[in-house]
Amino acid sequence: MSTCPILGPFLSEGPGPALFLAILWPLAGALLVGLASRLPNLRDTLSFLTALSLFAFVVTIILPAGRGSGDVSHDILEVLPGLTLRLRLEPLGLLFALVASGLWIITSLYAVGYMRGHGEKHQTRFAICFALAIAGALGVAFAGNVFTLFVFYEAITISTYPLVTHAGTEQARRSGRLYLGILMGTSVAFLLLALAWTWHLAGTTEFTPGGILAGKASPAVLTALLALYAFGTGKAALMPFHRWLPAAMVAPTPVSALLHAVAVVKAGVFTVVKVIVYIFGLDLMHEIGGDQWLAWVAAFTMLSAACVALSKDNLKARLAYSTISQLAYIVFGAALATDHAVLGSALHIAMHAFGKITLFFCAGAILVATHKSKVSELAGLGRRMPFTFGAFTLGAFSIIGLPPLGGSWSKWYLALGTMDVGDAGDAGGSGRPLMLGVLLLSSLLAVGYLMPVIVTAFFGQAEEDKQHSGHGSHGNQSEGGLREAPLLCVLPPVVSALGCLALFYYADELVTILKGALLP
């Protein structure tokens, strides 16, 4: 492979420079997409091939490097003495890179079917910004220090703003202002301050196994620093900094998939997990009590967002609040700071990604095929769109945590993590029953806001069917025939739903990747 004139300079020095090449890859794809803007078929083909080749690169070059021993890193630029844009490969980042690059493949296919089927404008701009967001996500995944993570975190925000405002309506512009205001406001006011404070206390911002802050400040100071990180990472959507997420639902459905599954929110919760594991360390979290207050903030977000989801008739709004609730699972597990809880938290990044992208794909397919967006309008559609609603059912069951779907494993490890509380430092483990109860109650609420969609679609009777049933022989006229969306709107959710199933049987592969960092 070193003889390749393009890849040779990167790969001849080992796998470290390949991390930088992985970030450049979607940037090059964005350039090619822009050059092919007048040829839609070529443009969409190039977008798909870029996604496919990026995932192949991550799997064939970066995955083996991540499983190997030794440090895999690459310095891009030294901005100031001791402040370097540095990439480093570690298990959490490898998992995020695999999820982001893998789901980009099916999202690029789905986007073609949706954008064309729905008659969306500015499709070239959409594809370019999407590729830029993926590059930012990979930069976050491979960040070797908090400074590098902050730079790419901001790049994701900026590159996704045009996607949120894609429709160009007043509502879209208003949602875009809220999106940009909350995400940039929290990151500049809180996350940047946390970065500077960490550098002042530790003399470095490098992600280090076991953390870098032990003995550097009092528990009160470190608690304040943890709060800056938690609330400064607005993409994690912890309440009260969550309103940007439902507001962004005005964007096209492929953008919703990007926001909820592929890059944006996953970059947020990934940041929280990585900071807790590699900046604070699990032992320090128990010493400063961060495993208590932050876990309860996440628990409140988990339950309250699920309750709001129950009240939403708009399907995308219901799924948006579901995302806020499910993201809180990841913060909850990381905050508990026990080995099993953090492992469950990391696993939920992948499990929720596949489940939620399936649900949003299905919501978009329903809109393209029927122009319906409310749960109350879905009666009978499951019989006419069996592939779409079959995929929705699998994705919903995974989000709920039912076997044999991937979400059951992440919730299992989170439950085990609540039982470890106390053994890892909590006085008496008094939080065990309540924390486990929150986890179980949240799963029951997920049943409450997802199962009505499935029951309505498969067992409800549409209004037109009721009208026809009153005319004798025409009673079953509207029942005949499928009314599925175009193939490229149906195939991706079917594939991602099958991915939810596969993750149940191959979860041990993910555990193997993660255990070196989380279960030493």
N, C-alpha and C positions, 0 to 999 in steps of 0.2 A: 504493500500500500504506500510505502514511502516513495515509490517511483512516480506516483501520480503528481503531475505538475501543479495541481490545485491544492490537494490535501497534503502533499509531501512536506512542505515547510512547517505545517502544524503538527503532523504526526511523527516526524522524524525525531522530535525532542521528547517523545513520550506523550502520555494522555493529557497532561496539564493544558497545553495550548488547545487541545480539542474542545475544552470547555468554552473558550473564547470563540472558536469556530461555530459551535452550536448556537451561540447568540447571534453571530453574523449571518447564519444560514437563513432565518426568516427575513432578515433585513435585505439580503440579496433577492429573496423571493418577492418581497414587496416592490423592489426596483423593477424586476421583470414583469410583475403584474401591471405596474404603471405604464411600462413601455408597450404593453399589449392591450391598452385600454380600448382601442378601436376595434379589437377583435375579441368579442365576449367569450367565444368558445375557447380560444387560445388562452385568454386571461384566466378563466376558471380552471382550465387544465393545469396551467402553471401553478396556480394556488394549491391545487390538490397535490401535485407532484412535489411541491416544496414541503408540504406537511408530511407526506409519505416518506420522503427521503430524510427529513429531519428525525422522524421517529426511528427509522432504520439506523441512522447515525448514533442516536442515543443508545439504542439497544446493542449495536455491534461494537461500538468503540467505548462508550462511557459506562455502560452497565458492567462489562468485564473489569474495567478499571476500578469501579466502585466496590466490586467484590474482592479485588486484590488487596494486598497489604501496602502500607506506606502512604506517604502524603502525596495527594494529587492536587496541585495548585498551579495557578498562573497569575502573574502580576500584569495588569493592563497598563496602569499609569500611577506614578507617585505624584499625588496632587500637592502634598506638603510632607515634610519629614515626619514619618510615622503615620501618615494618612494616605493609604494606598487603595486604589481600585483593584481588589484581589478576588480571584475566583478560587474556590476550593470545593472539592467533591467530598460529600459525606452522605450517610444513608438517608436522612430526611430530605435533603436536596435532590438526591437521585430519585426518590419516590415521586416528588413533586414534578420533576422534569419528565419522568415517564408518563405521568397522568396528563400533564399539559400537552406534550407533543403527541401522545396517542389520541387524545380526544380531539385534537385539532384536525386529524384526518377525517373523522366522520362529520365534524362540524363544517368543514369546507365543502363536503358533498351536500350536506343538508342546506347550507346557505344558498347553493346554486338553485336547488328546488324551491326553496322558500322565496328568495328574492325575485326569481323569475315568475313563480306562480302567483306571487302577491303583487307583481308589477312595481317593485321598489325602484327608486331612482338612485343615482350615485353608487352603483354597485362596485365600480373600481375603487372609489375612495373607501368603501366599506372593507374590501378585501385587503387594501394596503394597511389601514388602521388595525385590522385584525392581526395581520402578520407582525406589526410593530408591537402589539400587546403581547403576543406570544414571545417575542424576543425579550421583552421586559420581564415576563414570567420566568424565563430561563435564567435571566440575570439574577432575579431574586433567589431562584433555586440554588444557583451555584455561588452565591455571595459568600466570600470568605470572612467578611467582617460587617459590622453594622453600617458603616459608611457606604460600602458597596451596595448593601441591601437597600439603603435609603434612596440612593440614586436611581436604581432600577424600579423601586416601588413608586417613585414619582413619575418615572417614564410610563408606567402602566396607566396611571391616572390621566396623564396628558394625552396618551394615544387613544384612550377609550372615550374621552369626552366627545369627539366628533361622532362616535357610534351612538352614544346616548341621545344626542341631538339630531340624529340622522333624518328624522321626518321633517325637520325644519319648521314645524308648527310652533305656535306660542307656548303650548303645553310642553313640547319637547325642549324648547329653549329654557323654559322655567325649570324643568326637571334637570337640565344640564347645569344650570347655575347652582341648584341645590347639591347636585352630585359633586361638582368641582369645589363648591364652598366648604362642604363638610370634609371631604377627603383631603383637600389641600390645607384647610384650616387646622384639622387635627394633626396632620403630619408636621406642619411647620411649627405650630404652637407647642405641641407635646413631644412628638417623635424626634424632631431635630434637637430639642432641648435634652431629651433622654440620651441621644447620641453624644452630645457635647459633655453632658454630665458623666457618662460612662468613661469617656476618654480622660476627663479630669481625675476621676477616682482611681481608675485602673491603669492609666497610661497607655491603653490600647483598647480597640474595639473588636479584636479578633474573636471569632467563634471558637471556643476551646472546650473540649469535653470536661465536664465537671464545673464549668463556669470560671469567671475571672474576677468576681466581686467579693468573694469570701474574705472577711477581715478588712475590707477597704472602707467601710463606713458603718454607722450605727444602724440597728434594725429600722428605726424610724425613717432615716434617709433612704435606705434601700427599699422600703415600702413605698415611699413617694416616687422613687425611680421606677418601680414596677408599675405603679399606676400610670405614669407617663407613657410607658411602653404599651400598656393594655389599651388605654383610651386614645393614645396617639395613633394606633393602628386602626384607623377608621374603617378600613376594608374588612375588618373582623366583625363589624356591625354589632358590637356590644351596645346595649341601650345605655345612655340615650342617644348615641351617635349612629343610629340605624336608619334614619328616615330617607337617606339617599337611595337605599336599595329598592324599596317599593316605588319610589318616585321614578327610578330609571326603567321601570317596566313599560314606559311609553316607547322604548326602543324596539326595533324589530326582534323577533324571537331568537334568531341566531346570536344577537347581541346579549339577550337574556341568558342564553346558554354560556356565552363567554363570561358574563358577570358572575353567574351562579355556580359554574362547574369547572371551567377550564383555567381561568387566570385570575380574575380580580379578587373575589372573596377568598379564594384559596390562597392567594398571595398574602392576604391579611391574616388568616388563621395560621398559615405556615410561619409567618413572622413571629407571632405570639409564641408558638411552640418552640421555634428555634431560639428565641431570646431566653425563654425559661430554661431550656436544656443546656445551652452553650454559653449564655452570659451570666445567668444567676446560678444554675445548677440545682439539682433536686434537693440536695441537703440544705442549701441556703434558703430555698423556698420554705422549708419547714421551720427553720430558725427564725425567720422574720414574719411568719404567719401568713405569707402570701397564699399558701395552700388553702387558707380558710376564706378570707374576704373575697378574693378573686373568684374562687369557686362558687360562692354564693351570688356574686354579680352575674356570673354565667348562668347559674341556675334560674335566677329571676328572668333573665333574657330568654332562656329556654322555654319556660312555662308561659310567660306573658305573650311572647310572639306566637306561640302555638294557639293560645286563646284567641288572639286577633285573627289568626288564619281561619279559625272555625266560623268567624262572622263574615268572611269575604265570599261574595258570590262570583266575582270576577276570577276566573281560573288562574291567570297569571299573578294576580294580587295574592291569592291564596298560596300559591307556590312561593312567592317572594317572602311572605312571613314565615312559611315553612323553612326557607333557607336561613333566615335569621335565627330561628330556633335550633336548626341542625348545626349551624356554625358554632353555636354556644356549647354544643356537645364537645367540640374540639378544644375550645378554651377551657371548659370545665375539666376535661381530662388532663390537660397540661397543668392547670392550676392545682389539681390534687397532688401532682408531683410524686406519684408512686410509679413504680416501673410498669405495672400493668395498665394503669390509667393513661400514662403518656403513650404507651404502645397502642392502646385503643384509640387515643386521640389522633395519632399519626395514621393509623389504618382508616379512620373515618374520613380523612382527607380524600383518599381514593374511593372508598365505598360511597360516600355522599356524592362525589363527582359523577360517578356512573349513574347512580340512581336519579339525581336531580337533572342531569342533562337529558335523560330519557323523558322525564316528565315535561320539561320545557319543549323538547322536540315534538312531543305529542300535542301539546297545547298549540304549537304553531301549525302542525298538520291539520288539526281540527279547524283552525281559523282559515287556512287556505282552502280546505275542502268545503266548509259549510258557512264560513263567515260568522261563526258563533264563538263567543268568548266567555260566557257565563255558565256556571255549573248548572243552574236551573234550566238552561237551554239544551243540555246534553242528553235528555231523555231519549232512549232508543238508539242513540248513535253507535253504541258498542256493537249492535247487531249489523250495522251497515259499515262500520270501520273496525272490523275485528282485529286487524294487525296493529293498528294504532292503539286501540284500547287494550289489546293483549299486552303490548309493550308497556303501556301506562301501568297496568296491573303489576307487572314484574318490578318496574321501577318503584312503585308505591310500596310494595311489600318489602323491598330492600331498605327504603327509607324508614319504614316502621320497625324493621329489624327481625323479620320473619325468615327462618331457614326454609329452603336451601338457597338463600341469597346473601350477597356479601355483607350487607349491613348488619346481619346478625352477629358476625364475628367482631366488628368494631364495638358494638354495644355490649357484647359479652366481656370483652377485655375492660371496657369502661366500668362495668358492674363489678368485675374482680378488683378493679382499682379502688372503688369505693370501700370494699371490704379490707383493703390494705391500709386504709387511713387509720392512724393510731399506731400500727406496727412500724410505720415509717416516721413517727414523731409526734403525732397528734395526741394530746393528753387524754388517755383513756379511750380514744377512738369514738367519742360521743357523737361525731358527725356521721358515722356509718349508716344507721337506719334512715336518717333524713336524706342523706345524699343518694342513697340507693333508691329511696322512695321518689325523689325528684326525677331520677332517670327513668323509672318505670312509669310514673305519671305522664311524663313527656311522651313516652312511646304510646301510651293510651290516647293521648291527645292527637298524636299523628294518625292513629286509626280514625279518630273522629273527623279530621279534616280531609283525609284522603279516601277513605272507604265510600263516603257518599258519592264521590265522583264516579267510582266504579259501579256502584249499585244503580245509580241513576242512568248511567250509559247503557248497562246491559239489561236492566230489568224495568226501567221506566218506559212509559208510553208517550211518544211525542204528540204534540197537539194535532198535527196533520193526520196522525194515525187515529186519534179519537174522532176526528171529523169524518174520516173515511169509514170508520166502524159503524157509523150511524146510517150508512147508505148500502147496507146489505152486501151485495156481491163485490163491492169495492173495498171491503174491509181490510184486505192485505195488500192493496195495490202499492202503497208507499213503502212496504217492507221489502220489496224485491230489489235485488241488485246491490252491489257494493258501491260505496261513495267515498273511497279512499282518496287521499291527496296524491299528487304526483309521486312517482317512485322514489325520487331523491328526497322527498319529505317523509317517506314511510320507512325506507330501508335503514337510515341511520338510527332512529329510535329502536328498531328491532335489533340492530347490532349492539347498541349500548345496553339494551335490556338483557340480551344474552351475555353481555359482559358482566352484568350484575350476578348472573347465575354462575359464570365461570369463576368470579372472584370468591365465591363460597368454597369451591373445590381447590382453588390454587392460592388461598390466603397464606398458606405456609411459605410460599415464595416471598411474599411481601414481608412476612415476619422475619425470614432469614436475612433480608436486606436491612431491616431496621434493628434487629436485636444487637448488633455490634455497638450501636450508639445508645440504645435505650435499656437493654438488658445485659450489661457486661458480665 
